[in-house]
């Protein structure tokens, strides 16, 4: 995996960045906070391959996508330091 610096932050992130758009439930409906919040197979595989940069936006699902994605990444990578 190739890594680059993220702007002037000093952080190194993977050059590959999968995007997470609106989260959908089993029947195509929005996902409620905390319900079904677990790493998707593709997110888990990406993390296992060294991906450390995941994209989402606060406009998706009224901001829930960012919250849920943060929890999922916490499960994949452990607590942030």
C-alpha positions as a Markdown table, in Angstrom:
| # | Residue | x | y | z |
|---|---|---|---|---|
| 1 | Unk | 0.0 | 0.0 | 0.0 |
| 2 | Unk | 1.3 | 3.5 | -0.8 |
| 3 | Unk | 0.8 | 6.3 | 1.7 |
| 4 | Unk | 0.9 | 10.1 | 1.3 |
| 5 | Unk | 0.9 | 13.0 | 3.7 |
| 6 | Unk | -2.5 | 14.6 | 4.2 |
| 7 | Unk | -1.9 | 18.2 | 3.6 |
| 8 | Unk | 0.2 | 19.9 | 6.3 |
| 9 | Unk | -1.4 | 17.8 | 9.1 |
| 10 | Unk | 1.6 | 15.4 | 9.2 |
| 11 | Unk | -0.8 | 12.4 | 8.9 |
| 12 | Unk | 0.0 | 9.7 | 6.5 |
| 13 | Unk | -3.0 | 8.1 | 4.8 |
| 14 | Unk | -3.4 | 5.5 | 2.1 |
| 15 | Unk | -3.5 | 6.7 | -1.5 |
| 16 | Unk | -6.6 | 4.6 | -2.0 |
| 17 | Unk | -9.7 | 6.1 | -0.5 |
| 18 | Unk | -13.0 | 4.2 | -0.7 |
| 19 | Unk | -16.1 | 6.3 | -0.4 |
| 20 | Unk | -19.1 | 5.7 | 1.8 |
| 21 | Unk | -22.3 | 7.3 | 0.7 |
| 22 | Unk | -25.8 | 7.0 | 2.3 |
| 23 | Unk | -26.0 | 3.9 | 4.4 |
| 24 | Unk | -28.9 | 1.6 | 3.5 |
| 25 | Unk | -30.6 | -1.0 | 5.7 |
| 26 | Unk | -31.6 | -4.5 | 4.6 |
| 27 | Unk | -34.6 | -3.2 | 2.7 |
| 28 | Unk | -33.1 | -0.1 | 1.2 |
| 29 | Unk | -34.2 | 2.2 | 4.0 |
| 30 | Unk | -31.9 | 4.5 | 6.1 |
| 31 | Unk | -30.0 | 3.0 | 8.9 |
| 32 | Unk | -30.8 | 4.2 | 12.4 |
| 33 | Unk | -27.8 | 5.2 | 14.6 |
| 34 | Unk | -26.3 | 2.1 | 16.3 |
| 35 | Unk | -28.5 | -0.4 | 14.4 |
| 36 | Unk | -26.5 | -2.7 | 12.2 |
| 37 | Unk | -23.4 | -0.7 | 12.7 |
| 38 | Unk | -20.7 | -3.2 | 11.8 |
| 39 | Unk | -17.9 | -3.1 | 9.3 |
| 40 | Unk | -19.0 | -4.0 | 5.9 |
| 41 | Unk | -17.1 | -6.8 | 4.1 |
| 42 | Unk | -15.5 | -4.3 | 1.7 |
| 43 | Unk | -14.5 | -1.9 | 4.5 |
| 44 | Unk | -12.9 | -4.8 | 6.4 |
| 45 | Unk | -11.1 | -6.0 | 3.4 |
| 46 | Unk | -9.9 | -2.5 | 2.6 |
| 47 | Unk | -8.6 | -2.0 | 6.1 |
| 48 | Unk | -6.9 | -5.5 | 6.1 |
| 49 | Unk | -5.2 | -4.4 | 2.8 |
| 50 | Unk | -3.8 | -1.3 | 4.5 |
| 51 | Unk | -6.4 | 1.4 | 3.5 |
| 52 | Unk | -6.5 | 4.0 | 6.2 |
| 53 | Unk | -8.5 | 6.8 | 4.4 |
| 54 | Unk | -12.3 | 6.5 | 4.0 |
| 55 | Unk | -14.5 | 9.2 | 2.6 |
| 56 | Unk | -18.0 | 10.2 | 3.6 |
| 57 | Unk | -19.9 | 13.5 | 3.9 |
| 58 | Unk | -22.2 | 15.0 | 6.5 |
| 59 | Unk | -24.9 | 15.5 | 4.0 |
| 60 | Unk | -25.5 | 11.7 | 3.6 |
| 61 | Unk | -28.3 | 10.4 | 5.9 |
| 62 | Unk | -28.4 | 13.7 | 7.8 |
| 63 | Unk | -24.8 | 13.2 | 9.2 |
| 64 | Unk | -25.4 | 9.7 | 10.4 |
| 65 | Unk | -23.1 | 8.2 | 7.7 |
| 66 | Unk | -20.1 | 10.0 | 9.3 |
| 67 | Unk | -21.1 | 8.9 | 12.8 |
| 68 | Unk | -21.6 | 5.3 | 11.8 |
| 69 | Unk | -18.5 | 5.2 | 9.6 |
| 70 | Unk | -16.5 | 6.5 | 12.6 |
| 71 | Unk | -17.8 | 3.7 | 14.8 |
| 72 | Unk | -17.1 | 1.1 | 12.2 |
| 73 | Unk | -13.5 | 2.3 | 11.7 |
| 74 | Unk | -13.0 | 2.3 | 15.4 |
| 75 | Unk | -13.9 | -1.4 | 15.4 |
| 76 | Unk | -11.5 | -2.0 | 12.5 |
| 77 | Unk | -8.6 | 0.1 | 13.7 |
| 78 | Unk | -9.1 | 0.4 | 17.5 |
| 79 | Unk | -9.5 | 3.6 | 19.5 |
| 80 | Unk | -7.7 | 6.7 | 18.1 |
| 81 | Unk | -4.8 | 8.1 | 20.0 |
